[in-house]
Amino acid sequence: MALTPAFACASALLAVAGAMKLRAPAAASGALRAMSLPAATGAVRLVGACELVAGSWALASPGRLSAGLVAAAYGGFAVFVAGLLRDRGRRTAGCGCFGSAEAEVHPIHLVLNLLAAGAALAAAISPPPGVTEVIAHDAGVGVVLCAGVAAAVYAAYLVYTAAPAAWRAYRREAA
């Protein structure tokens, strides 16, 4: 049960990112192009659809395969972000993780991707109960879990999209 909130957050965030790429693929296309990877809009939308399906599936029914897919996705994101950070000369303004809600690539993206990959890997090794299972067992706990996961997903979204600019502004003020 202790792994359920972290894995649910990682899964839900993956689904949100996928939905946002489906809606606005241009930023992700630019980031892929910067890394000399296939950047066609259709390819980005396909990746977004896969993220949406994998995240939703893992959220609804965590198991070894669904958790493994979530871990692989975040592991891939970590490698991609590390490449963007390493090659700052070709780096785009952002990674395109959340469609048009774009922010510059920042080391915090790498850290969050690695944390999410770790939670998903742990879930692949020992699948936690799903959100629906928690709700079925105790509706009150399930409601609190859903509210907490929603708040954590929104907070993580803000860290990915707003924290880099806020940190840059803070550092400029301090200087």
N, C-alpha and C positions, 0 to 999 in steps of 0.2 A: 504493500500500500504506500510505502514511503516514496517510491519512485513514480507513482501515478501523477502527481502534480507536475513534476519536472518534464516527464515524457509527454504529458498532455499539452504543456506549453510549447515544447519543441514541435510537436505534431501540428498543433493549431497554427503556430507561426508559419510553418512551412505551407500549410493550406492557404493562409492569407497572402503570403508572398506569391504563391502560384496564381491565385485569383487576380492579384494586381498586375502580374506580368501578362496575363491573358488580356486584361483591359488596356494596358499601356506598355507595349513591348519595346518601345524605342530606346529607352535608357539601357536596358539589358543588351540590346543589339549593339549599342555604342561601346559598352564595356567589353563585349565579346570581340568586336572588331579590334579594339585596342590590344587584345591579347592574340590577335591573328587566328581567331576561332570562327567557325561558321556563325554568321550573324544575321541570317535572314529572319524576317519578322515571323514567318511560319515556324521556323525552328524554335524561336524564343517562345512562341505561343504553345508549341508542343511541350517544351520543358515546363512551362507554367501549368499546363493541364496535368502533366505527370506529378508535379509538386502538389497540386490541389487534390488529386486522387490519392496519392500516397499519404499526405498529411491527414486527410479526412478518414481514410481507411484505418490508419494507425490510431487516430483519436477515438473512432467508434469501436474498433476491435483490435487492441494491441496484441501482437503475436510476434514470433521470431522473424517472420518474413517482412511484415509491415514495419517493424522496428528496424530491421536491417536496411530496408529501403530508406527510411528517414535518416539513419546513421550515415549511409552512403551519400545521400544528398548533402547533408551538412559537411561531411568530410570533403566532398567535391567543392563545396562553396569555400571551405577553408583554404584548399589548395589554390583556387581561383583568386581569392582575396590576397593570399600571400604573394601570388604572382603580380597582381596589380600594385601591391605595396612595394615589392622589390624593384619593379620596373617603373619607377615614378616618372621617367621621361616620356613614356607612352601612356601613362595612366590617364584615364578619363576622369571626369569630375566625380563619378560614382560607380558603383558596381551594378546598378540596375535591379537590386534585390526586390525592391518594392515598387516597380513600375515607375510612374511619374513622381512619386514621393522620394525624390532623389537627394542624396547627401554625398559628400566626398567620402572616398574610401578611407577608413581610419583603422588603426590597429585594434580598436574595440570590436570591429566587425569580425576580425579573425578570432578574438577571444570568445565572443558569443557563439560563433559557428563551432568552435572546438568544444565548448560547454554543451551545446545542443547535441553534437555528435556523440559526446561521452554519455549523456543521458540516454540517447537512443541506443547506443551500443550496450549499455547496461540493461536496457529493456529487451534487447534482442537475446541477451544471455539468460535473463530471468524476466519474462514478460509480466508486467504489473497488471492489476485489475484495470479494466477500462472505465471510463467515466460512466457509461451506461450501467455497468455492473455495480459501481459505487452507488449510483442513484437507485437502482433496484434494491440494493441491500439496505440503504438508509437515505431516504429522500432529503432529509435535512442536511446531512453531510454532503450529499451530492450537489445540492444547491450552493452550499458554501464553496465546494470544490470548483464548480463552474464559474462562480463569481471571482474566485481567486485566480483561476486560469485566465479568464477574460482580462482581468486587471494586469496580470503578469505579461500576457501577450501584448497588450497595448503599451505597457512600459518598455518591453523589449523592442517593439516597433519604434518607439520614440528614441531609444538609445541608438538604434540603427540609423534613423533618419534625421534626428535633431541634435543629438549629443555632439557629433563632430563640430558642427558650426558653433554650438554653444561653448564648447571647450576652446575653440579658436578665438572666439570673442572674449572669453574670460582671460586667456593668456595675453591677448592684445591689451586689455585693460590693465593687467598687472605689470606690463612692461613699461 
